[in-house]
Amino acid sequence: MLSGIKQKAVMFAIGFVIEKLDEETIKLFLDFGLDLLENAVESSENKIDDQLVLPVCKIIRDSLKIEDNDDPKELPAPEVK
């Protein structure tokens, strides 16, 4: 029974956070994650992942209109409204 309560609490918390995020903040987090992924792929010695992963990242960016204009070293704190 306790695990059911925990699951409901987690789902409520996730729903609450998602409800408070605006489109720009979500895009900021996605850009951050994509930057990390792209940098990891580009810095690896394996070039096969460059051919597979980077085009998928570009498709995601183009589809969701997420510009690739920042460095993933620091993620600004989102504004919660």
C-alpha angles and dihedrals in degrees: 000000000000092000089055090053091048091049092051091048092051092047090049091049093048091048091049093051093046090049091056097048119093125212094261093053092049090050089049091055092045091049090050092051093045091049091053091049094046093048092049091050094046093049095049120098091229110094096187091076089053088060094045109033104035095057090050090051089051091050090051092048093047094045095049096034093239111161119219098224109121142063120246094224092104133018114207116232110261121240111245112206 
